């Protein structure tokens, strides 16, 4: 009787197919960090029929899968709960790019390596090197930068932030590790946890000793997408590019071999702010040599690295961008000066976005590269009196206040209201985020500087 019920449940699951979390009336509240690909990317029966993107599977194929499910259910029941059963590579409909169709993820990876920058400026971290502390929000924000940039999957290439463009390089970047790790070493930076303890920013690691380079995979956990905790939002670097997608726990294949880990040096949002405020400034302007990571720069940043960047840029001919001496708070003057230096190196496009990456930092700290050209960064932004910036906390999922309404109305006045189906209201939503992101991109910002969440510089420009 128990076996019959199990088979019936599995057959019912198959008949329904794998449904996208926004389909079939899933009414669970969306996790704070959850983010989904467009519905058109879903291969569930409802979405396939509605978008006519994929051909229907044949009756023969459905019967084969049904028989596979029955065999799997019988084997599982016979072996009992005390014996692990290897995950079957059951098909999930037509193969979607990046979703493995067999037991081995299509995600070959490189080995442990330093950040990719100018030769001699980066060192391979040792086992005793302690990575910097970070918060869950910062981990997810870094992951989203790659998702929005659609960083191509290339195991031998490095993105502008210095991290390798494979699955382990992606998690190394999100955790802000001092170098590029791989699935055989990432566990050193985490503490093993249970499925019930998973929270956004944790990782699910599958290291396959039998085929470590091409048979392993790792993803970031972004939050549960249903109340039964059977699917979650996975942030991952896979073919053809970085993405986030509702994924069955623990993964499409080899599900029983993924192990959850939590970053060892995780800190709370409050502790991070207090630590930054009390951190000692470099004595006598002593320079930091190693690249501190992209989170140290951009709108809202206020730290010693920004001040050091300003001093180095002034010394390399970009001082005309500053109306006064560079300070520790990031401003448009820092962006313009950085871009002037990048343009002087002959860089264009995303390589000259005004945000210092490992290559920019390496040239500045070593005194190499060409000096900046006066006026190369373009005109300054007009200044004006703006309302006081209310802080980041009022512009987050679930926030509801007058500042959100004020922001939305100003975006509409500035011509960025096309994402609002109705007049902007006090509750922060996806329309607000997309409108802010459009405004930020109009400023020439990319990556984390255009994440859709207004910081002090976004606020100032919007109300100027």
C-alpha atoms as one frame of an Amber mdcrd trajectory, in Angstrom:
protein
   0.000   0.000   0.000   2.814   2.425   0.901   4.609   1.644  -2.361   1.404
   2.223  -4.327   0.925   5.637  -2.719   4.544   6.584  -3.409   4.246   5.607
  -7.066   0.978   7.525  -7.360   2.565  10.658  -5.914   5.547  10.415  -8.274
   3.262   9.877 -11.249   1.246  12.927 -10.229   4.433  14.969  -9.994   5.412
  13.838 -13.470   1.990  14.651 -14.956   2.219  18.155 -13.562   5.810  18.563
 -14.764   8.312  21.010 -13.301   6.397  24.239 -12.900   7.882  27.692 -12.812
   7.282  29.369  -9.399   5.178  32.067 -11.057   2.957  29.420 -12.696   0.221
  27.228 -11.266  -0.810  29.532  -8.457   2.196  29.333  -6.187   1.070  31.739
  -3.484   4.069  31.554  -1.165   5.638  34.877  -0.257   8.718  35.644  -2.360
  11.998  35.468  -0.377  13.807  38.761   0.024  16.703  37.783  -2.247  14.702
  35.730  -4.729  15.068  36.580  -8.393  13.767  34.699 -11.432  14.528  34.483
 -15.103  11.707  35.609 -17.414   8.801  33.200 -17.639   9.739  32.533 -21.282
  12.798  30.652 -19.999  10.598  28.120 -18.198  10.097  24.717 -19.783   7.042
  23.667 -17.788   4.030  22.485 -19.811   2.006  25.623 -19.105   4.755  28.022
 -20.159   5.714  25.908 -23.171   2.131  25.939 -24.394   1.698  29.651 -23.754
   4.930  30.750 -25.401   5.101  27.981 -28.038   8.848  27.975 -27.539   9.406
  24.251 -27.348   7.836  21.256 -29.154   5.715  18.854 -27.034   7.334  15.603
 -25.978   6.156  12.382 -27.585   3.836   9.858 -25.859   6.667   7.316 -26.083
   8.984   9.660 -24.176   6.338  10.275 -21.495   5.791   6.545 -21.027   9.541
   5.982 -20.685   9.840   8.649 -18.010   6.798   7.249 -16.186   8.412   3.788
 -16.108  11.675   5.332 -14.856   9.857   7.057 -11.996   8.127   3.826 -10.966
  11.438   1.917 -10.946  13.096   4.684  -8.932  10.249   4.698  -6.390  10.378
   0.923  -5.996  14.178   0.914  -5.581  14.042   3.702  -3.020  11.373   1.949
  -0.955  13.185  -1.400  -1.104  16.510  -0.003   0.060  14.980   2.048   2.859
  15.847   5.419   4.349  19.196   4.259   5.689  20.750   3.788   2.231  21.428
   6.627  -0.187  20.264   6.037  -3.747  22.202   7.792  -6.541  20.116  10.406
  -8.335  18.701   9.283 -11.658  19.249  11.484 -14.666  15.539  11.775 -15.430
  14.804  14.206 -18.243  13.082  17.502 -17.482  11.631  18.113 -20.896  13.618
  19.642 -23.758  17.144  20.591 -22.756  17.412  24.242 -21.692  20.835  25.878
 -22.174  22.855  25.492 -18.996  20.689  22.741 -17.433  22.584  19.439 -17.462
  20.835  16.684 -19.393  22.957  13.948 -17.797  24.676  13.284 -14.470  27.641
  15.571 -15.136  27.089  19.338 -15.147  28.311  20.979 -18.343  30.525  23.267
 -16.306  34.253  22.524 -16.678  36.331  24.568 -14.255  39.852  25.774 -13.758
  41.971  25.214 -10.665  42.883  27.524  -7.809  44.501  30.712  -9.149  45.136
  34.335  -8.140  42.888  37.158  -9.266  43.568  38.086 -12.857  45.443  41.385
 -12.990  48.771  42.862 -14.005  51.678  40.467 -13.423  53.256  40.752 -10.016
  50.402  42.638  -8.349  48.443  39.660  -7.084  49.586  36.760  -4.927  48.052
  33.348  -4.460  46.359  33.305  -1.026  47.735  30.765   1.420  45.723  28.374
   3.574  46.227  30.711   6.547  45.079  33.837   4.723  41.823  35.095   6.234
  39.342  36.420   3.638  37.478  39.646   4.363  34.139  39.571   6.216  31.001
  40.130   4.167  27.218  40.159   4.550  24.485  38.146   2.868  23.271  41.250
   1.059  26.753  41.908  -0.325  27.082  38.285  -1.497  23.777  38.381  -3.375
  24.479  41.868  -4.752  27.797  40.677  -6.180  26.108  37.619  -7.688  23.425
  39.805  -9.280  26.060  41.957 -10.959  27.190  38.977 -12.988  23.594  37.935
 -13.657  22.746  41.375 -15.009  25.978  41.544 -17.026  25.298  38.023 -18.402
  28.948  37.129 -17.929  29.787  34.446 -20.549  30.839  31.030 -19.262  34.527
  30.558 -20.082  36.744  28.477 -17.805  39.918  30.087 -19.183  38.697  33.709
 -19.178  38.534  36.306 -16.405  35.936  39.038 -15.919  36.867  42.669 -15.285
  36.770  42.110 -11.504  39.560  39.518 -11.782  37.528  36.365 -11.191  37.478
  33.332 -13.497  34.276  32.952 -15.512  33.395  29.433 -14.375  31.168  28.105
 -11.575  33.849  28.142  -8.860  35.164  31.542  -9.950  31.613  32.893  -9.683
  31.216  31.733  -6.064  34.735  32.999  -5.258  33.624  36.395  -6.567  30.313
  36.400  -4.669  32.069  35.465  -1.417  34.737  38.113  -2.184  37.582  35.628
  -1.727  41.163  36.879  -2.239  41.682  34.501  -5.155  39.967  32.146  -7.572
  39.156  28.882  -5.817  37.735  25.661  -7.263  35.288  23.023  -6.031  38.150
  21.148  -4.377  39.072  24.117  -2.157  35.900  26.198  -1.667  34.866  24.133
   1.368  37.833  25.583   3.295  36.066  28.930   3.360  32.746  27.597   4.624
  31.136  25.722   7.492  28.984  22.735   6.627  25.292  23.267   7.416  22.024
  21.372   6.960  19.328  21.943   4.350  17.073  23.490   7.012  19.761  26.078
   7.837  20.163  27.345   4.250  19.842  31.083   3.767  20.581  33.412   0.817
  24.324  33.629   0.185  25.142  30.049   1.242  26.535  27.648  -1.352  25.633
  24.147  -2.530  28.857  22.345  -3.445  29.299  19.163  -5.472  32.943  18.115
  -5.783  33.406  14.914  -7.752  36.835  13.375  -7.007  36.396  10.968  -9.913
  36.213  13.833 -12.404  37.055  17.012 -10.459  37.624  19.351 -13.389  34.582
  18.478 -15.489  32.238  16.537 -13.181  31.823  19.018 -10.320  29.634  22.082
  -9.842  28.757  24.746  -7.272  25.859  27.217  -7.003  24.714  29.960  -4.634
  21.474  29.567  -2.702  19.153  32.551  -3.254  16.081  31.569  -1.224  13.277
  29.008  -1.294  10.684  29.384  -4.020   7.992  27.267  -2.392   6.751  26.388
   1.068   7.774  22.736   0.848  11.431  23.638   0.286  11.718  21.491  -2.819
  12.819  24.280  -5.178  15.024  27.303  -4.656  16.452  30.251  -6.588  19.949
  29.195  -7.677  22.564  31.732  -8.736  25.106  29.981 -10.924  27.707  30.386
 -13.618  26.798  27.973 -16.396  26.501  27.920 -20.155  25.853  30.228 -21.877
  26.135  32.871 -19.102  25.461  33.672 -15.445  21.845  33.232 -14.457  19.402
  32.731 -11.600  16.733  30.081 -11.989  14.199  28.168  -9.883  15.970  24.831
  -9.369  14.884  21.541  -7.742  16.751  20.861  -4.512  19.636  20.180  -4.484
  20.186  20.320  -8.256  18.927  18.963 -11.557  21.276  15.986 -11.328  23.450
  14.409  -8.626  21.067  15.989  -6.139  22.171  13.776  -3.254  25.823  14.778
  -3.682  25.488  18.546  -3.168  26.604  19.726   0.276  25.425  23.076   1.758
  28.056  25.411   3.228  27.961  28.823   4.894  30.735  31.389   4.448  32.961
  31.290   7.550  33.460  35.025   7.776  29.837  36.044   7.364  28.785  39.076
   9.391  25.470  40.804   9.966  24.522  44.046   8.226  24.772  46.004  11.515
  28.150  44.510  12.416  29.484  45.342   8.951  28.510  49.004   9.285  30.019
  49.254  12.763  33.217  47.539  11.609  33.594  49.904   8.643  33.043  52.937
  10.857  35.660  51.823  13.391  38.235  50.489  10.925  41.583  52.333  11.202
  42.604  54.467   8.255  45.992  53.692   6.687  48.643  55.500   8.716  50.414
  58.244   6.831  48.646  57.331   3.618  50.360  53.917   3.464  48.965  52.348
   0.302  47.010  49.102   0.121  48.642  47.031  -2.618  46.123  44.233  -3.195
  42.897  45.066  -5.001  40.186  45.372  -2.309  37.343  44.161  -4.532  34.618
  45.957  -6.510  32.445  46.487  -3.410  34.952  49.092  -2.140  34.069  51.498
  -4.948  30.950  52.985  -6.476  27.971  55.027  -5.261  27.608  54.888  -1.475
  31.162  53.648  -0.782  33.011  55.434   2.025  36.368  53.916   3.014  40.151
  54.293   2.923  40.412  52.625  -0.491  38.417  55.429  -2.132  40.749  58.007
  -0.584  43.818  56.079  -1.756  42.342  55.785  -5.244  41.843  59.543  -5.391
  45.426  60.258  -4.347  46.797  57.835  -6.946  44.610  59.321  -9.692  45.752
  62.849  -8.867  49.366  61.666  -9.049  48.661  60.132 -12.478  47.260  63.297
 -14.073  43.516  62.983 -13.314  43.421  65.717 -10.677  41.393  68.073 -12.862
  38.320  65.921 -12.209  38.410  66.897  -8.535  37.176  70.302  -7.444  38.914
  69.773  -4.118  41.155  67.196  -2.476  39.909  63.584  -2.883  38.157  62.124
   0.145  37.012  58.741   1.406  33.411  59.039   0.135  32.865  57.972  -3.475
  31.656  60.773  -5.734  31.219  61.501  -9.405  34.661  63.120  -9.340  36.171
  59.700  -8.520  34.264  58.109 -11.375  35.342  60.786 -13.848  38.978  60.641
 -12.744  39.023  56.832 -12.928  37.459  56.879 -16.381  40.004  59.475 -17.581
  42.803  57.162 -16.486  41.130  54.142 -18.125  40.634  56.010 -21.396  44.305
  56.978 -21.330  45.150  53.256 -21.436  43.175  52.928 -24.663  40.298  51.075
 -22.980  36.728  51.580 -24.165  33.232  50.405 -23.335  32.849  48.385 -20.129
  36.623  48.569 -19.552  36.332  52.349 -19.162  33.227  52.588 -16.970  34.841
  54.737 -14.276  34.829  51.931 -11.692  38.303  50.627 -10.807  38.802  46.914
 -11.419  41.921  44.812 -10.750  43.703  46.040 -13.902  43.074  49.720 -13.118
  44.180  49.254  -9.509  47.301  47.317 -10.504  48.481  50.048 -12.880  47.876
  52.753 -10.285  49.632  51.078  -7.349  52.641  50.091  -9.484  52.909  53.478
 -11.217  52.577  51.867 -14.634  50.409  52.753 -17.599  49.815  56.096 -19.301
  48.918  59.242 -17.378  45.369  60.589 -17.698  44.472  63.308 -20.188  42.764
  66.460 -18.940  39.078  66.566 -19.843  39.034  63.002 -21.170  36.269  61.879
 -18.825  33.628  64.299 -20.126  31.639  67.139 -18.514  30.827  67.248 -14.827
  27.381  66.641 -13.463  25.380  69.731 -12.477  25.084  70.296  -8.769  22.021
  71.478  -6.922  20.085  71.285  -3.694  18.493  67.878  -3.229  16.407  66.314
  -0.462  18.387  64.492   2.200  19.117  60.890   1.253  17.003  58.701   3.584
  19.306  55.672   3.579  19.386  52.324   1.797  17.078  50.526   4.207  13.986
  52.364   2.918  14.506  50.981  -0.610  14.410  47.239  -0.112  11.845  44.486
  -0.831   9.012  44.800   1.649   9.707  48.488   2.443   6.701  50.802   2.466
   7.170  54.514   3.161   6.818  58.018   1.724  10.374  58.024   0.390   9.506
  55.234  -2.079   6.626  57.344  -3.400   8.889  60.402  -3.630  11.481  58.377
  -5.544   8.920  56.957  -7.966   7.363  60.305  -8.776  10.768  61.837  -9.468
  11.653  58.956 -11.773   8.439  59.593 -13.711   9.288  63.315 -13.975  12.735
  62.424 -15.295  11.234  60.213 -17.994  11.860  56.813 -16.396   8.271  55.904
 -15.586   7.586  53.309 -18.270   7.967  50.442 -15.778   5.095  51.694 -13.603
   1.696  50.251 -14.656   0.014  52.825 -12.360   1.133  55.866 -10.379   4.098
  55.135  -8.083   3.093  54.164  -4.569   4.720  53.811  -1.142   5.482  50.063
  -1.355   8.819  49.153  -2.932   8.386  46.794  -5.862  10.007  45.454  -8.999
   8.754  48.463 -10.995  10.717  50.795  -8.688  13.872  48.706  -9.002  13.688
  48.525 -12.787  13.043  52.266 -13.074  16.026  53.047 -10.831  18.201  50.635
 -12.816  17.199  52.350 -16.081  18.124  55.724 -14.585  21.472  54.400 -13.339
  22.309  52.921 -16.735  21.471  56.265 -18.315  24.320  57.692 -16.202  26.709
  55.286 -17.891  26.922  52.994 -14.869  27.188  49.240 -15.221  27.538  46.214
 -12.973  26.971  46.832  -9.266  26.613  50.571  -9.815  23.392  49.870 -11.753
  21.723  47.381  -9.414  18.372  49.178  -9.244  18.751  50.248  -5.614  19.279
  53.997  -5.099  22.381  55.010  -3.188  23.444  58.556  -2.259  24.853  59.339
  -5.719  21.774  58.003  -7.541  19.591  60.079  -5.225  21.647  63.222  -5.785
  21.572  62.947  -9.564  17.912  62.066  -9.654  16.887  65.161  -7.698  19.483
  67.552  -9.131
